[in-house]
Every structure is written in structure tokens, then in C-alpha cells.
Amino acid sequence: MAHQIDFIDFGTFCADEIREYYDLNPDLSILTYAGMLGLTGTELKDILMTDGSAIDKEEKKTAQLMFEEADETRTEYCNRMGFDM
């Protein structure tokens, strides 16, 4: 007996549905799923890595500030923190 496969219109999935389907299908690769959705792997990863909440946006902003601060020199850091050099 053949298995019946339900047709799923992946093109109509919203971001929450994309994440839910991926979570329910752990054997599905990113690239395969991206192809099913008509997305690139990078686009799909961006969707999967965020839930679009304000917390995610704040985390992204914080991470960006951390990297900017990491670029400053020791002297710049000491001056910013008020240490005498």
C-alpha cells in the first residue's frame, strides 16, 4: 500500500509556521527545506534563528555594540572608563 503524502503549499508559510515545521522534522536539512520554500539557505537560517520579538532585536543590537567595543584599543577603553594612563 502506498503512503499518502499531503500536499503542503510551503510558499504560503509565515515565519512561525516555517520554524514549527522545521522543529517537527529534525531530519530535514536546511538546504532541502530552503529549496522547498523557495529561499536560500541564508534566508532560511535568518528565519529560524529569530522569532522576530523585541528580545531578538535587542540581542542583535547588544551583540553589535559588543563587537564595536571589541575593536577599540586598550587606550581608548581606559579613556572611556576614566582610568588615568
C-alpha positions in Angstrom: 0.0 0.0 0.0 1.4 3.4 -1.0 1.7 6.1 1.6 -0.4 9.2 1.0 1.5 12.4 1.0 -0.4 15.5 1.9 0.3 18.5 -0.3 1.7 21.4 1.6 2.0 24.8 0.0 5.3 25.9 1.5 5.1 29.2 -0.3 2.3 30.4 2.0 4.1 29.6 5.3 4.6 32.5 7.7 7.8 32.7 9.7 6.2 30.9 12.7 5.0 28.1 10.6 8.4 27.7 9.0 10.1 27.4 12.4 7.4 25.0 13.6 7.7 22.7 10.6 11.5 22.6 10.9 11.3 21.8 14.6 8.8 18.9 13.8 11.1 17.5 11.1 14.6 17.2 12.6 15.9 15.1 9.7 15.2 17.8 7.2 18.4 19.7 6.1 18.5 23.5 5.9 19.2 23.4 2.1 16.5 20.9 1.3 13.9 22.9 3.3 15.1 26.2 1.9 14.6 24.7 -1.6 11.1 23.6 -0.6 10.3 27.1 0.5 12.0 28.9 -2.5 14.5 30.5 -0.2 18.3 30.5 0.0 19.9 28.7 3.0 21.0 32.0 4.4 17.4 33.4 4.2 16.0 30.3 5.9 18.7 30.4 8.7 17.7 34.1 9.4 14.1 33.0 9.8 15.0 30.0 12.0 17.4 32.0 14.2 14.9 34.6 15.3 11.3 34.8 16.4 11.1 38.4 15.4 10.4 39.5 19.0 11.8 42.7 20.6 14.1 40.5 22.6 15.8 39.2 19.5 16.2 42.7 18.1 17.7 43.9 21.4 20.1 40.9 21.4 21.2 41.8 17.9 21.8 45.4 18.9 23.7 44.3 22.0 25.9 41.9 20.0 26.7 44.7 17.5 27.7 47.0 20.4 29.9 44.3 21.8 31.8 43.8 18.5 32.2 47.6 18.1 33.6 47.8 21.7 36.0 44.9 20.9 37.5 47.0 18.1 38.6 49.8 20.4 42.2 49.9 21.6 43.3 49.5 25.2 44.0 53.2 25.4 40.5 54.1 24.1 39.0 51.6 26.6 40.9 53.1 29.5 40.0 56.7 28.5 36.3 55.7 28.1 36.3 54.0 31.6 38.0 57.0 33.2 41.3 55.4 34.0 44.4 57.6 34.1 47.1 56.5 31.8 
